[in-house]
Structure formats: C-alpha cells, structure tokens
C-alpha cells in the first residue's frame, strides 16, 4: 500500500522554493519541523553515551514545548526577514495547546518547529545547523547550571 501523495512528494525530490514552502499552512510546516527537530535532538544525544531510558527522558525534555521555547528564545534574534515571517505566521496560527504547556510557550515552540520545517523543505540544512547548534549548546549549559 502506498500512502496517497507519496509518489508526488519524495524524500529525494528537489528542495522546494521558498515560495512553494511558504504556501503550506504554518501548522503543516510545524508538523514537518517537529519531526526534523526530534531527529536532530535524538542524533545529538548519541554523542554522550548513556542508558537508553535516560536518553529518552532527555529527548522528551528537549522536544517538549518548554524545551523548544528555550531554544526559540536563543534563535529568534538571528532570523532573517523571511524566516521571521514564517515563525510569526506559525506563532499566530489557531491551534490548541496541550495541557502540559502554556499557550504562550506552545506558540513559541510552534514558531520554532515551523521555521525548522520551512528550512528543511527548502534544503537549508546548513542554516538549521547554524541556528540550532549554538542555541542547543547554550541551553545545555544553562540547564546544567540549574540541575
């Protein structure tokens, strides 16, 4: 069974143009960005050997709305005009926050996810790394000081 639309959109297809990617709903961009962000977090956790249950707990903390909000606070001032527009659309999109997050925290997390989804779909993996690597390192340092 082939998922409907799978043939039209392939992982191996050319990157989308910024206009094509921006045409998606901001919540669709966030949906893609959420998956990309979680894969980045899971992969980065491999650098520090640890039991799988601890790895899972750390991953959950980083991909939670609060964890994503912390990262958002460190990348938002580095965004270009087009990236800010995508993030703003996502932050203002109508959605329901889960019980585990405040509405404001959830909206900032959604902005980060949409930004990552947009950059991924437009083939800008280097930009994702340039934004996230220093932000994740700073957050890890700050979280280490708290715990």
One Martini backbone bead per residue (centre of mass of N, CA, C, O) as a GRO file, in nm:
protein
  147
    1UNK     BB    1   0.095   0.038   0.024
    2UNK     BB    2   0.038   0.369  -0.073
    3UNK     BB    3   0.068   0.673   0.009
    4UNK     BB    4  -0.096   0.932  -0.052
    5UNK     BB    5   0.139   1.129  -0.243
    6UNK     BB    6   0.422   0.986  -0.239
    7UNK     BB    7   0.498   1.013  -0.542
    8UNK     BB    8   0.496   1.334  -0.550
    9UNK     BB    9   0.650   1.311  -0.263
   10UNK     BB   10   0.992   1.305  -0.206
   11UNK     BB   11   1.292   1.282  -0.043
   12UNK     BB   12   1.445   1.305  -0.345
   13UNK     BB   13   1.357   1.570  -0.398
   14UNK     BB   14   1.364   1.869  -0.456
   15UNK     BB   15   1.374   2.151  -0.330
   16UNK     BB   16   1.194   2.398  -0.230
   17UNK     BB   17   1.077   2.682  -0.266
   18UNK     BB   18   0.998   2.941  -0.073
   19UNK     BB   19   0.711   2.967  -0.195
   20UNK     BB   20   0.622   2.673  -0.166
   21UNK     BB   21   0.665   2.649   0.143
   22UNK     BB   22   0.490   2.906   0.226
   23UNK     BB   23   0.212   2.775   0.123
   24UNK     BB   24   0.201   2.638   0.366
   25UNK     BB   25   0.094   2.575   0.646
   26UNK     BB   26   0.226   2.641   0.951
   27UNK     BB   27   0.137   2.360   1.069
   28UNK     BB   28   0.283   2.191   0.856
   29UNK     BB   29   0.565   2.295   0.911
   30UNK     BB   30   0.561   2.202   1.210
   31UNK     BB   31   0.526   1.902   1.157
   32UNK     BB   32   0.799   1.871   1.016
   33UNK     BB   33   0.982   2.015   1.227
   34UNK     BB   34   0.934   1.820   1.460
   35UNK     BB   35   1.076   1.576   1.329
   36UNK     BB   36   1.349   1.707   1.275
   37UNK     BB   37   1.412   1.796   1.564
   38UNK     BB   38   1.405   1.517   1.695
   39UNK     BB   39   1.635   1.398   1.526
   40UNK     BB   40   1.849   1.595   1.620
   41UNK     BB   41   1.834   1.526   1.918
   42UNK     BB   42   1.886   1.222   1.902
   43UNK     BB   43   2.160   1.247   1.760
   44UNK     BB   44   2.303   1.427   1.976
   45UNK     BB   45   2.277   1.210   2.213
   46UNK     BB   46   2.496   1.008   2.096
   47UNK     BB   47   2.758   1.165   2.203
   48UNK     BB   48   2.638   1.056   2.488
   49UNK     BB   49   2.675   0.808   2.675
   50UNK     BB   50   2.370   0.627   2.762
   51UNK     BB   51   2.100   0.527   2.876
   52UNK     BB   52   1.802   0.495   2.714
   53UNK     BB   53   1.616   0.622   2.933
   54UNK     BB   54   1.775   0.888   2.949
   55UNK     BB   55   1.763   0.962   2.656
   56UNK     BB   56   1.456   0.985   2.647
   57UNK     BB   57   1.417   1.203   2.865
   58UNK     BB   58   1.587   1.418   2.721
   59UNK     BB   59   1.427   1.429   2.463
   60UNK     BB   60   1.157   1.513   2.585
   61UNK     BB   61   1.260   1.781   2.702
   62UNK     BB   62   1.352   1.909   2.425
   63UNK     BB   63   1.056   1.852   2.268
   64UNK     BB   64   0.917   2.023   2.435
   65UNK     BB   65   0.777   2.320   2.463
   66UNK     BB   66   0.985   2.428   2.666
   67UNK     BB   67   1.242   2.342   2.515
   68UNK     BB   68   1.173   2.498   2.252
   69UNK     BB   69   1.151   2.775   2.379
   70UNK     BB   70   1.446   2.801   2.464
   71UNK     BB   71   1.554   2.791   2.176
   72UNK     BB   72   1.393   3.025   2.055
   73UNK     BB   73   1.524   3.249   2.235
   74UNK     BB   74   1.815   3.196   2.077
   75UNK     BB   75   1.712   3.246   1.758
   76UNK     BB   76   1.521   3.494   1.694
   77UNK     BB   77   1.760   3.723   1.655
   78UNK     BB   78   1.881   3.556   1.378
   79UNK     BB   79   1.662   3.622   1.182
   80UNK     BB   80   1.526   3.650   0.892
   81UNK     BB   81   1.266   3.783   0.734
   82UNK     BB   82   1.141   3.514   0.623
   83UNK     BB   83   1.164   3.360   0.894
   84UNK     BB   84   0.989   3.551   1.064
   85UNK     BB   85   0.730   3.513   0.899
   86UNK     BB   86   0.692   3.214   0.955
   87UNK     BB   87   0.694   3.230   1.266
   88UNK     BB   88   0.457   3.426   1.296
   89UNK     BB   89   0.242   3.253   1.164
   90UNK     BB   90   0.269   3.018   1.366
   91UNK     BB   91   0.223   3.170   1.635
   92UNK     BB   92  -0.077   3.273   1.516
   93UNK     BB   93  -0.196   3.010   1.495
   94UNK     BB   94  -0.461   2.800   1.516
   95UNK     BB   95  -0.441   2.633   1.834
   96UNK     BB   96  -0.395   2.367   2.073
   97UNK     BB   97  -0.285   2.338   2.376
   98UNK     BB   98  -0.149   2.152   2.588
   99UNK     BB   99  -0.157   2.076   2.926
  100UNK     BB  100   0.177   2.095   2.945
  101UNK     BB  101   0.120   2.396   2.830
  102UNK     BB  102   0.135   2.699   2.747
  103UNK     BB  103   0.033   2.901   2.506
  104UNK     BB  104   0.294   3.063   2.469
  105UNK     BB  105   0.490   2.825   2.457
  106UNK     BB  106   0.354   2.675   2.220
  107UNK     BB  107   0.388   2.904   2.010
  108UNK     BB  108   0.697   2.915   2.015
  109UNK     BB  109   0.738   2.620   1.934
  110UNK     BB  110   0.588   2.644   1.663
  111UNK     BB  111   0.781   2.846   1.538
  112UNK     BB  112   1.027   2.662   1.538
  113UNK     BB  113   0.909   2.427   1.374
  114UNK     BB  114   0.839   2.590   1.118
  115UNK     BB  115   1.119   2.685   1.056
  116UNK     BB  116   1.244   2.404   1.022
  117UNK     BB  117   1.051   2.307   0.801
  118UNK     BB  118   1.122   2.525   0.595
  119UNK     BB  119   1.429   2.473   0.579
  120UNK     BB  120   1.408   2.177   0.497
  121UNK     BB  121   1.227   2.208   0.236
  122UNK     BB  122   1.461   2.421   0.117
  123UNK     BB  123   1.756   2.292   0.183
  124UNK     BB  124   1.862   2.433   0.485
  125UNK     BB  125   2.054   2.266   0.683
  126UNK     BB  126   2.280   2.471   0.752
  127UNK     BB  127   2.090   2.671   0.892
  128UNK     BB  128   1.993   2.492   1.113
  129UNK     BB  129   2.270   2.447   1.239
  130UNK     BB  130   2.344   2.750   1.285
  131UNK     BB  131   2.107   2.787   1.491
  132UNK     BB  132   2.108   2.525   1.687
  133UNK     BB  133   2.386   2.466   1.801
  134UNK     BB  134   2.426   2.716   1.990
  135UNK     BB  135   2.152   2.691   2.135
  136UNK     BB  136   2.192   2.407   2.256
  137UNK     BB  137   2.449   2.470   2.411
  138UNK     BB  138   2.332   2.693   2.592
  139UNK     BB  139   2.104   2.528   2.716
  140UNK     BB  140   2.281   2.307   2.841
  141UNK     BB  141   2.437   2.493   3.029
  142UNK     BB  142   2.190   2.608   3.182
  143UNK     BB  143   2.071   2.334   3.273
  144UNK     BB  144   2.329   2.245   3.431
  145UNK     BB  145   2.307   2.476   3.648
  146UNK     BB  146   2.025   2.388   3.762
  147UNK     BB  147   2.102   2.059   3.801
   0.00000   0.00000   0.00000
